[in-house]
Structures are given as structure tokens and as C-alpha cells.
Amino acid sequence: MTTAVIGVGNIGKGVITGLARGGEKLLIANRTDSKAEALAAELGEGVTAVSIDEAVERADTIILAIWFADQQKFITERGAELAGKLIIDPSNPIGFDDKGQVFRTVDDGVSSGQLNRDSLADGVKFAKAFGTLSADSLASGANKDPKVALFYASDENTAGQGAGNAGAKGEIDSEVERLISVAGFTPVKAGSIDEASLRIEVLGDLHPFGGLNGVDPTEDTAKELLAK
Ligand SMILES: NC(=O)c1ccc[n+]([C@@H]2O[C@H](COP(=O)([O-])OP(=O)(O)OC[C@H]3O[C@@H](n4cnc5c(N)ncnc54)[C@H](OP(=O)(O)O)[C@@H]3O)[C@@H](O)[C@H]2O)c1
């Protein structure tokens, strides 16, 4: 399985660094190629900078670490080219007003995860993950004791099985959990995209910049919150 990260900004760099330190071989790509090349040179063997086209062609899993509006463009323009691949979406649909206050850029009650999922061509696999911590917490929070939990959501195997890691894992959830673990965190499934993506996106009740009020949850805390 080949993993690519597209976007090497704040969150992309955190995800790439965590995965690379955990031993994952990665393709990385960015709109400005030189930034991906510089990060690959910094991280050394195992991280290869490629063009976006090459990342899309070679990867089985693509972590799309770019802003929601750019994701929408990417997903719709690439269309069926992404069929068979797993897209992992860390986005939070927010902007900042002229006073620096955060506002959501999509309608109330709708998540960027739902909108991205609904924009995919047939046969593209999808999960929401790696967006539940700030870039700083992602960079500094790996491999703590106890480990910090990263919530994720997907539409695989959710029917009747509840959240919080219950039930057998399909290929999407297994791969998301593998990547979260490689990066030094504990994966906790929060539910399906419709049930959970709004909750695990920024300002949601399961996000540190929302209901968790700055707390990066452990696995126990995460499961307690889901059980409520
Ligand atoms: N920052 C956080 O703490 C945080 C936390 C959780 C989730 N997120 C989410 O993560 C995503 C990225 O946020 P960020 O803070 O990392 O943003 P950022 O620092 O502004 O980085 C965005 C990156 O995306 C690249 N990019 C934009 N369009 C692209 C395209 N079409 N193809 C390839 N690369 C493209 C940019 O390339 P250039 O270098 O060429 O501009 C830049 O490297 C957002 O959806 C955000 O909501 C962020």
C-alpha cells in the first residue's frame, strides 16, 4: 500500500512528520513543489517528494491536507481518477474574520466531511481523520503516555456496531487506524460520516477547539465522551 500526503502546510507537515517518524514510507506533494522537496530532504529516506499527478497515480491512500475549498476543487476535478483510492480528509471548514474570529464556511448542521464525501466519484473510498488536533498538538502529542486519541469517521461497518472501536474493521477503518497508530496516536472511531464528522470537526463537541475546550483526549476520555 502506498500512502501520499498532498499539502505540506501546518497540518500536512505534522501528519507527514508523525508518519515518517513512525516508519511509514510516504510520497508527498504540494502546489508549490519546492516546499515538498525541502520537507522530504529534511526528513530523509522514506519520504519522497513527487508531483501532485504522480502522488495521485501511485498512491492507494491520499491524505488531502489542504483547505476545504481546495479539496472540493481537487475531488471534483480528479473525479474518477480517484476511484479505488482512499481519501483521508482532515479539513475543518473555517475562515477568520478581520478581527481574527473563527467562522464556519459551510452551512450550519453540515460538515465538510459530508460535503466532500458527497462530491466523490463512484468507487472512491473516504474517511475523516487527522483533523481533530491542532497542528501544534499533532506535532508535539505523538507517543505520549497515555497516548492521545484521534477520532475518525467513515461509512464502513458502522451499521448497528456503534462507535468507539466496536465491531470488525473493514479495509477503510483498518487502514485509517493503522496510519493513526503509526503516527503515534490511538485511533477511536466516532461513527459514520453523517453521525460523527460534524462532531469531530472544529467547533464540534468532540474537537479540542470546540466542546473539548483545549483538551486533547486520551483513549479512555474519548470513549467516555462517545458513550454519553
Ligand atoms: N492548522 C491546523 O491546526 C489544522 C488542524 C486541523 C485541521 N486542519 C485542516 O487542514 C487543512 C490544511 O490546513 P493548514 O493549516 O495545514 O493550511 P496551510 O498551512 O495553509 O497549508 C495548506 C497547504 O495546502 C497546499 N495546497 C493548497 N491547494 C493545493 C492543491 N490544490 N494541491 C496541493 N497542495 C495544495 C498549500 O500549498 P502552497 O504551499 O503552495 O500554498 C499549502 O502547503 C485545512 O483543511 C484545515 O482545516 C488544520
The ligand as an ORCA input file, in Angstrom:
! r2SCAN-3c Opt
* xyz 0 1
  N      -3.660     24.142     11.070
  C      -4.326     23.399     11.937
  O      -4.092     23.467     13.175
  C      -5.343     22.410     11.428
  C      -5.887     21.484     12.341
  C      -6.785     20.536     11.891
  C      -7.163     20.525     10.546
  N      -6.665     21.449      9.687
  C      -7.102     21.400      8.292
  O      -6.004     21.029      7.461
  C      -6.133     21.630      6.169
  C      -4.862     22.404      5.853
  O      -4.696     23.402      6.855
  P      -3.257     24.014      7.131
  O      -3.360     24.788      8.384
  O      -2.233     22.956      7.008
  O      -3.158     25.029      5.912
  P      -1.860     25.729      5.311
  O      -0.790     25.790      6.344
  O      -2.336     26.983      4.675
  O      -1.379     24.720      4.187
  C      -2.159     24.413      3.066
  C      -1.262     23.685      2.093
  O      -2.069     23.242      1.030
  C      -1.346     23.432     -0.171
  N      -2.298     23.422     -1.264
  C      -3.360     24.248     -1.467
  N      -4.032     23.859     -2.565
  C      -3.408     22.772     -3.034
  C      -3.650     21.905     -4.125
  N      -4.668     22.076     -4.948
  N      -2.801     20.870     -4.298
  C      -1.770     20.681     -3.476
  N      -1.479     21.462     -2.433
  C      -2.302     22.496     -2.222
  C      -0.657     24.752      0.047
  O       0.361     24.884     -0.927
  P       1.305     26.174     -1.072
  O       2.431     25.890     -0.136
  O       1.705     26.164     -2.495
  O       0.450     27.348     -0.680
  C      -0.179     24.569      1.491
  O       1.037     23.841      1.564
  C      -7.365     22.538      6.237
  O      -8.448     21.835      5.662
  C      -7.578     22.742      7.734
  O      -8.920     22.967      8.048
  C      -5.752     22.380     10.095
*
